[in-house]
Structure formats: structure tokens, C-alpha cells
């Protein structure tokens, strides 16, 4: 399968671009900053370039260009407070904002988090001193929150979190270097320099620092800024060695590439496809971490491109591990079929969305995309330890990705409901019932009028799938119509049918049919039937619901009369046989 293409006209944003979106509504100050490439600056303790910084520049670092950063009033206040602490206590600490904050600022986005890297203090030590300063100036003391290292969650070093200026919580951590061993993705950590800290990071675009003391951007890998400009995903060190050390970085590279519409560099793609790297990804990474990265991709800006990369790099069966034995057996093209299906579903949702809010791309997006991705696997099963048939899709979502069991159940439910919707579409277009619907509608007790069949059928499906009926309908329509000669005409036809059925359902007031109050309660049904219970009562509850769908203006008395008449009729038929 070919690697994903960039969306036409969606080019990497110039690092000097002004902030967009949420930041536009805030008061911001623009800072024109020097970019220090390589070598590094540090330990100046004030906002002017210190003598030892100049000495380091002479040893190899260079000022190569300027970039523009916009700081919000809150960020300005926070950074100044941290500088005041360093100055007041003569700490000699260089304060650096690390990683994602710098990347997002240079790409014109407003970061959610601020991580401060310290060169001569641990995070907790600095927070204690920050509290001393708060006490001196009469501000409220804040309780630092220590976050212990948690390698399973990619937290390799203890950090401290604390609110600054009684507002935003900031993470504080000391600069560090890493050393990996063969059998684990969990490195041995020790204090390091800013340059060592930059080179230990997963990607060059995540290795940049904003030096608060010297008001500059530091690019120790000498290519972080250039890769941002070119839209390239590159590792600071050799990609194969990087991935063998921590194979999760393969998935992170794909996630960032598709988040920003960047391109994986050739060396990175070759390393990601390496069989040893795939084996390490299987052996060294917990399924929870794999699932978390996949979920980030699926909820990101370009889920189709992310899945395309996973397929193209031969990672599909690594990311989405199948049970040992499945029926029917796995064949080589399942990955391609899955990606093609999610692509069709994404394009379909975009066409239906048409610039307005729609469940397929909003609150029900996660369920819709997972249902589409795994639709080609809907008929695959395996036997668990108790020889019980389990859907392969349920296994992948719940066990392989370690996502919530309720999501796995919902995806399987969508697949089942989409099959019923396919039968409904046949009835809707030709008035011919088939499959399970035919069995339900040919109930001798009901004798439904022909003009009510569509209404009854739709109501039964919606009552079962509830809020997710639009997802099931869309998935069904995508598989119901065979491929047209060109994708555009097929998409138009699918959209037209979806809108037609959706309007049919909503115009009849069925879109919340599962919340309808039953015309007859169980006690009434038992009284009419003169029974005290048993499975027949459950069957009659279903019949009463279908009668209620067929007779929207029917009353309780009307329904009871129908029950009595239908039972009398059936008894006469039975006695005549």
C-alpha cells in the first residue's frame, strides 16, 4: 500500500507564523527570538546573554536566524515569576521550556501544557524554593504534587507539578540523559546537559527549548527548526537505534506526522519497517501504550493517513494483534481492506458533514471510525478458553488495544446493527423483507399493514442500537452499495441514500424511539393473557412495541383489543388444523 499523501494545499506552517485559534482571543506579546543552533547557552540567570553563553557560542553554537513567539499575558507573568525566584535566591538556574510547547508555538498553535526543564535542581527542589518566594511576597502557598516515575506510562523520571501565580499548573523536571538496555524500553536515567536532553528525545521537532533566561530558542540537534519548516519527521539520532531502544517511538512518529501533516523521512520509514523493530514493538511495549497511541491517532486530525502509514510500514498486525486462531483465518490483505474502509467512511462523513456539526465527526466519531476500520473483520470469530465464540473485533479493541470493554461491545453492536440496516435498506427500496427482519415481520399475531413495515422495521433497529443508529446506518450504507465506476458518484449516491433514510426516521419521530413509554406494562399483558409469567410475556412485550410502532395513534384500549382479537384468531386457526 502506498504511503499517505499530504492533503492538497495543506502545507507545513512557517515557524514564524502568528498564533491562530484560541490564542487570537487573548492578549499576546510578540517576541522576536534568536535561534541558537548546537552548542547551547545556559546558566546566565538573567535575561541578557551572559559571558559564558558567548563562550559556548564560540565553541560551536551559532545564531542562525530569528523566529517569532507570541506569549500570552499568563505565560509572561509565569516566566517572569520563575526568573524572579532564580534571581532572588541566586540559584544560577537556567530555565527552559521544553519540547511540545516550543513546537506548538512555532507552528502557531496554543500549547495546553508548560514543562520547565532545570539544569541544576530537581523539580521538587525548585518547587520548594518557589514556595519560599511566594511566602516572601505574601502569596498563597501552593502544595507541590510529586509525580513518581511510571515507565509504563512513558514517565521515566520523577517530576513535580505546581501552580504558578495561582493559575496554571506547571511541570518541573531536571535535564537528563538516558541509557537503554537490550531487553527493556525503560532507560536508566541520570542528570544531563541540555544537549543530552535534546538528543534523548523522540523527534527533532520535539527537541527544541525556549531558554527563558536568555530569551532564545535552542536547537541543539541543529535541525529541529529546519524540520519544522520542511514538515519532516526525523529522529535526533539514528532511527533504527532509536526505535530499538524505545519501539513506541515508531507510533509516536506516525502520530505527529499525521497530526501536523508532516512527512516521515526515508530513513525513519526504513527503520520503522525493520523486522527487528517490529519484534521489539511486540515484546517491549505494553498493549495499553499501543492502544493509547492508536487512540490518539484515531481522535486526531488525520486518522486515515495514520492508519495508511501503519499499513504501509507493515505494522498493522503488530498494532492490531489478532488472537492466535480465528475463523476464517487471517489473510494478507485484511490490513489493506481495513484501511480502505476507514478511508471511505471518513470521506463519506466529510461529505455528510458539509461544514455543520454532525455526530459522525463529533461525539460519535471514535465509535464510527473504529467500526469502519474493523468492518472487514466483522464475521471473524475465535474460541476462548471455554470454547465460547468471541468476535475478533472485540478481542482487538479490548485485549489488543486495551481500550474500554464498552467500546468493544459498541463496535460489535454497530456491526450487528449495520447488517439489520442492510436488510432495512432492501425493504426501504423494494418493499421486500429478508433475513431476520422477514422473520420478525411475519408474526401471525401482528398482521402489520404493508404501509407500516418501514416504520416498524426502523423502530425495531433503533430501539436496539439506540443513540448510535446514525453510525450503524452510515456503516451499513458504505457496504450496501457496490463500488461505482468512480468514487465520487458512489459517494454522492451513498450520501443521498443516507440523508433520505435519516430524514425518514426523524420525520416519523423515531430518532429517540428507545425512550418511548410502552403502551402496555408487563402486568397488563399478563392480565390479558391470563398468565402469571413465562417466556411468552417477553415475546408479547416485543409484539406490543411493534404494534405501537405500526399504530402511532393507538390507545391502551386499542392495543388490548388487538391482543384479545389476535389471540382468539390464532386459537381458531390452531383448532381448525
C-alpha positions, 0 to 999 in steps of 0.5 A: 500500500502506498504511503499517505499523501499530504492533503492538497494545499495543506502545507507545513506552517512557517515557524514564524507564523502568528498564533491562530485559534484560541490564542487570537482571543487573548492578549499576546506579546510578540517576541522576536527570538534568536535561534541558537543552533548546537552548542547551547547557552545556559546558566546566565540567570538573567535575561541578557546573554551572559559571558559564558553563553558567548563562550559556548557560542564560540565553541560551536553554537551559532545564531542562525536566524530569528523566529517569532513567539507570541506569549500570552499575558499568563505565560509572561507573568509565569516566566517572569515569576520563575526568573524572579525566584532564580534571581532572588535566591541566586540559584544560577538556574537556567530555565527552559521550556521544553519540547511540545510547547516550543513546537506548538508555538512555532507552528502557531498553535496554543500549547495546553501544557508548560514543562520547565526543564532545570539544569541544576535542581530537581523539580521538587527542589525548585518547587520548594524554593518557589514556595519560599518566594511566594511566602516572601511576597505574601502569596498563597502557598501552593502544595507541590504534587510529586509525580513518581516515575511510571515507565509504563506510562512513558514517565521515566523520571520523577517530576513535580507539578505546581501552580504558578501565580495561582493559575496554571499548573506547571511541570518541573523536571531536571535535564537528563540523559538516558541509557537503554538496555537490550531487553527493556524500553525503560532507560536508566536515567541520570542528570544531563546537559541540555544537549543530552536532553535534546538528543534523548528525545523522540523527534527533532521537532520535539527537541527544541527549548525556549531558554527563558533566561536568555530569551532564545530558542535552542536547537541543539540537534541543529535541525529541529527548526529546519524540520519544522519548516520542511514538515519532516519527521526525523529522529535526533539520532539514528532511527533504527537505534532509536526505535530499538531502544524505545519501539513506541517511538515508531507510533509516536512518529506516525502520530505527529506526522499525521497530526501536523501533516508532516512527512516521515523521512526515508530513513525513519520509514526504513527503520520503522519497517525493520523486522527487528523493530517490529519484534521489539514493538511486540515484546517491549511495549505494553498493549495499553501504550499501543492502544493509547497511541492508536487512540490518539491517532484515531481522535486526531486530525488525520486518522486515515493517513495514520492508519495508511502509514501503519499499513504501509510500514507493515505494522498493522498486525503488530498494532492490531494483534489478532488472537492466535486462531480465528475463523476464517483465518487471517489473510494478507490483505485484511490490513489493506481492506481495513484501511480502505474502509476507514478511508471511505467512511471518513470521506463519506462523513466529510461529505455528510458533514458539509461544514455543520456539526454532525455526530459522525465527526463529533461525539460519535466519531471514535465509535464510527471510525473504529467500526469502519476500520474493523468492518472487514473483520466483522464475521471473524470469530475465535474460541476462548478458553471455554470454547465460547465464540468471541468476535475478533473485533472485540478481542482487538479493541479490548485485549489488543488495544486495551481500550474500554470493554464498552467500546468493544461491545459498541463496535460489535453492536454497530456491526450487528446493527449495520447488517439489520440496516442492510436488510432495512435498506432492501425493504426501504427500496423494494418493499421486500423483507429478508433475513431476520427482519422477514422473520420478525415481520411475519408474526401471525399475531401482528398482521402489520399493514404493508404501509407500516413495515418501514416504520416498524422495521426502523423502530425495531433497529433503533430501539436496539442500537439506540443513540448510535443508529446514525453510525450503524446506518452510515456503516451499513450504507458504505457496504450496501452499495457496490463500488461505482465506476468512480468514487465520487458518484458512489459517494454522492449516491451513498450520501443521498441514500443516507440523508433520505433514510435519516430524514425518514426516521426523524420525520416519523419521530423515531430518532429517540424511539428507545425512550418511548413509554410502552403502551402496555406494562408487563402486568397488563399483558399478563392480565390479558393473557391470563398468565402469571409469567413465562417466556411468552410475556417477553415475546408479547412485550416485543409484539406490543412495541411493534404494534405501537410502532405500526399504530402511532395513534393507538390507545391502551384500549386499542392495543388490548383489543388487538391482543384479545382479537389476535389471540382468539384468531390464532386459537381458531386457526390452531383448532381448525388444523 
